[in-house]
Amino acid sequence: MKKLPVLIIVVVLVAAVAGGVFLMQKPSGGTPQPSPPGTQGASSPARSAADEAPPAHVRGRQDAPVMFEEFADFQCPTCGAMHGVVKQLVEKYPNQVGVAFRDFPLREMHKHAAEAARAAEAAGMQGKFWEMHDMLYDKQAEWKDPDDARTIFVGYAKSLGLDVQRFANDMDSSVVAMRVLADERRGQALGVHATPTFFINGRELQFEQSNTLDKLSAAVDAALAQHK
């Protein structure tokens, strides 16, 4: 009978060892946890903000051999001055050039810039982006100073034959806000810090190389020569 405590101790030790092995083999936690955001598919390259922006609005051929990407602010006076030059460029090279427009409102400098960008995008929701784009630049002096620019933008929408209530709703929508923000983030990822900023086939043009029709034409001719 004196051997019984020893036997009990041996049984307990064996059970403890077996339990430890079982616990080591069992995965910790009851339910597998999903990988943290950004860690899934770690072998694939990360997409940058420059890659993830929605498609730009394009004036001219979308598959043109020379593509300008313009980052601009609707309240920027220099952008307003260049607006006509860019239109002339597309008219001069109707089959060779496309211009992709990106919203880049300088919010701290121009009080209505972001609202104007939303107005253009809201018009785009009804297929009238370029019509509103041109009107905002052509009438920039009319809306840049008044406190209530929104009422003016709604008037522009009405003159373009848009559904005004839908336009107003879209201006305040998250879809339009995220569209503008995505363009801004793309610009920031590309190093844009002023407007207007132009890229030609992915290469940034210094403003001194792009501030007249002749200079833009020279850049187009050089890009076309490289394309051959």
VMD Tcl script that draws the C-alpha trace (Angstrom):
set ca {
  {0.00 0.00 0.00}
  {2.97 2.31 0.56}
  {3.73 2.13 -3.18}
  {0.33 3.68 -4.12}
  {1.41 7.37 -3.70}
  {4.42 6.73 -5.96}
  {2.16 5.18 -8.60}
  {-0.21 8.16 -8.43}
  {2.71 10.59 -8.88}
  {3.92 8.69 -11.96}
  {0.42 8.72 -13.52}
  {0.10 12.47 -12.90}
  {3.51 13.17 -14.49}
  {2.66 11.13 -17.59}
  {-0.66 12.95 -17.97}
  {1.07 16.33 -17.62}
  {3.65 15.48 -20.28}
  {0.96 14.22 -22.68}
  {-1.11 17.36 -22.16}
  {1.91 19.56 -22.84}
  {2.60 17.79 -26.16}
  {-1.05 18.20 -27.18}
  {-1.00 21.93 -26.40}
  {2.23 22.44 -28.37}
  {0.67 20.82 -31.46}
  {-2.66 22.68 -31.28}
  {-2.81 26.13 -32.93}
  {-3.29 28.94 -30.43}
  {-6.70 30.64 -30.44}
  {-10.01 29.17 -31.48}
  {-10.60 31.05 -34.80}
  {-7.91 31.95 -37.33}
  {-7.58 35.75 -37.54}
  {-7.40 37.51 -40.91}
  {-4.13 39.13 -41.88}
  {-3.89 42.83 -41.03}
  {-4.76 45.18 -43.89}
  {-1.87 45.51 -46.30}
  {-0.24 42.18 -45.36}
  {-2.31 39.85 -47.53}
  {-0.61 38.89 -50.76}
  {2.68 40.34 -49.53}
  {4.47 38.92 -52.54}
  {2.64 41.28 -54.95}
  {3.95 44.86 -55.29}
  {2.04 47.54 -53.40}
  {-0.03 49.95 -55.48}
  {0.74 53.61 -54.99}
  {-1.69 56.52 -54.89}
  {-0.52 57.38 -58.40}
  {-1.79 53.98 -59.61}
  {-5.08 53.93 -57.73}
  {-6.69 57.20 -58.87}
  {-9.83 56.76 -60.99}
  {-9.56 57.32 -64.75}
  {-8.99 60.93 -65.66}
  {-11.30 63.03 -67.84}
  {-9.66 63.11 -71.27}
  {-10.00 65.77 -73.93}
  {-8.89 64.55 -77.34}
  {-7.96 60.97 -78.18}
  {-7.82 58.67 -75.17}
  {-5.37 56.42 -77.02}
  {-3.26 59.27 -78.40}
  {0.47 58.64 -78.78}
  {1.12 61.77 -76.71}
  {-0.81 62.12 -73.47}
  {-0.66 65.23 -71.32}
  {-1.74 64.86 -67.72}
  {-2.71 68.19 -66.23}
  {-3.05 68.84 -62.50}
  {-5.00 72.06 -62.06}
  {-7.01 74.23 -59.69}
  {-10.15 75.90 -61.07}
  {-9.53 79.07 -59.05}
  {-5.85 79.31 -59.99}
  {-5.41 82.36 -62.29}
  {-2.48 80.76 -64.12}
  {-4.56 77.64 -64.76}
  {-7.28 79.94 -66.11}
  {-4.78 81.59 -68.45}
  {-3.46 78.21 -69.64}
  {-6.96 76.82 -70.18}
  {-7.25 78.32 -73.65}
  {-3.70 77.28 -74.56}
  {-4.41 73.63 -73.69}
  {-7.57 73.67 -75.80}
  {-5.60 75.08 -78.72}
  {-3.04 72.32 -78.32}
  {-5.70 69.61 -78.71}
  {-7.12 71.44 -81.73}
  {-3.64 71.67 -83.27}
  {-2.92 67.96 -82.77}
  {-6.37 66.32 -82.98}
  {-5.03 62.83 -83.67}
  {-1.77 62.94 -81.75}
  {-2.60 64.48 -78.36}
  {-4.93 63.76 -75.47}
  {-5.17 65.84 -72.30}
  {-6.08 64.08 -69.06}
  {-7.38 66.46 -66.40}
  {-6.78 65.91 -62.68}
  {-8.30 67.95 -59.84}
  {-5.65 69.53 -57.64}
  {-7.37 72.28 -55.63}
  {-5.02 74.43 -53.59}
  {-7.37 74.49 -50.63}
  {-5.35 76.75 -48.36}
  {-4.76 79.34 -51.08}
  {-8.11 79.44 -52.92}
  {-11.29 79.37 -50.84}
  {-13.57 78.02 -53.59}
  {-11.10 75.68 -55.32}
  {-12.33 72.45 -53.73}
  {-15.98 73.40 -54.20}
  {-15.33 74.20 -57.86}
  {-13.65 70.81 -58.33}
  {-16.72 69.13 -56.84}
  {-18.95 71.15 -59.16}
  {-17.02 69.93 -62.21}
  {-17.14 66.33 -61.01}
  {-20.84 66.60 -60.18}
  {-21.48 67.84 -63.73}
  {-19.40 64.89 -64.92}
  {-21.86 62.55 -63.18}
  {-24.36 63.75 -65.79}
  {-21.93 63.64 -68.70}
  {-21.07 67.36 -68.72}
  {-17.64 67.49 -67.10}
  {-15.90 69.38 -69.90}
  {-18.76 71.82 -70.32}
  {-18.58 72.73 -66.62}
  {-14.76 72.68 -66.72}
  {-14.74 75.27 -69.51}
  {-17.42 77.40 -67.88}
  {-15.57 77.50 -64.56}
  {-12.43 78.76 -66.27}
  {-14.19 81.13 -68.67}
  {-16.16 82.70 -65.79}
  {-13.48 82.43 -63.11}
  {-13.61 86.17 -62.39}
  {-17.34 85.88 -61.71}
  {-17.23 83.27 -58.92}
  {-13.78 83.51 -57.33}
  {-14.56 86.38 -54.93}
  {-18.20 86.07 -53.77}
  {-18.72 84.20 -50.52}
  {-21.52 82.06 -51.97}
  {-19.92 80.45 -55.01}
  {-22.17 77.40 -54.72}
  {-25.24 79.32 -55.84}
  {-23.30 80.45 -58.90}
  {-22.24 76.88 -59.67}
  {-25.85 75.71 -59.42}
  {-26.75 78.44 -61.92}
  {-24.08 77.12 -64.29}
  {-25.52 73.63 -63.93}
  {-28.97 74.93 -64.82}
  {-27.61 76.72 -67.91}
  {-26.00 73.44 -69.03}
  {-29.35 71.67 -68.82}
  {-28.40 69.49 -65.86}
  {-30.78 68.08 -63.26}
  {-30.07 70.77 -60.68}
  {-31.22 68.82 -57.63}
  {-29.10 65.83 -58.62}
  {-26.18 68.17 -59.30}
  {-26.46 69.68 -55.82}
  {-26.71 66.25 -54.22}
  {-23.71 64.97 -56.17}
  {-21.62 67.97 -55.12}
  {-22.10 66.84 -51.52}
  {-21.71 63.12 -52.21}
  {-18.89 60.93 -50.97}
  {-18.40 59.64 -54.53}
  {-17.48 63.10 -55.81}
  {-15.43 63.94 -52.71}
  {-13.40 60.74 -53.07}
  {-12.89 61.35 -56.77}
  {-11.32 64.75 -56.06}
  {-9.29 63.34 -53.19}
  {-7.97 60.48 -55.33}
  {-6.72 62.97 -57.94}
  {-5.06 65.01 -55.20}
  {-3.33 61.95 -53.79}
  {-2.14 60.95 -57.24}
  {-0.64 64.40 -57.69}
  {1.05 64.26 -54.30}
  {2.48 60.84 -55.11}
  {3.95 62.30 -58.30}
  {5.44 65.27 -56.45}
  {2.97 67.91 -57.63}
  {2.98 70.99 -55.41}
  {1.80 73.81 -57.69}
  {-0.72 74.36 -60.47}
  {-0.81 73.94 -63.33}
  {1.58 71.00 -63.53}
  {1.86 69.01 -66.75}
  {3.21 65.54 -67.43}
  {3.83 64.40 -70.99}
  {3.80 60.63 -71.38}
  {4.62 60.36 -67.67}
  {7.47 62.90 -67.65}
  {6.97 66.17 -65.80}
  {7.37 69.38 -67.76}
  {8.79 72.38 -65.98}
  {6.41 75.33 -66.20}
  {8.97 77.32 -68.18}
  {8.78 74.56 -70.81}
  {5.00 74.54 -71.00}
  {3.60 78.05 -70.48}
  {2.92 78.89 -74.14}
  {1.41 77.08 -77.10}
  {4.75 77.11 -78.92}
  {6.52 75.47 -75.97}
  {3.82 72.84 -75.55}
  {3.96 72.18 -79.29}
  {7.71 71.69 -79.12}
  {7.23 69.18 -76.30}
  {4.62 67.33 -78.37}
  {6.89 67.23 -81.43}
  {9.73 65.82 -79.33}
  {7.46 63.17 -77.83}
  {6.14 62.22 -81.27}
  {9.68 61.87 -82.57}
  {10.47 59.46 -79.72}
  {7.26 57.54 -80.39}
  {8.25 56.67 -84.00}
}
mol new
graphics top color blue
foreach p $ca { graphics top sphere $p radius 0.5 }
foreach p [lrange $ca 0 end-1] q [lrange $ca 1 end] { graphics top cylinder $p $q radius 0.2 }
display resetview
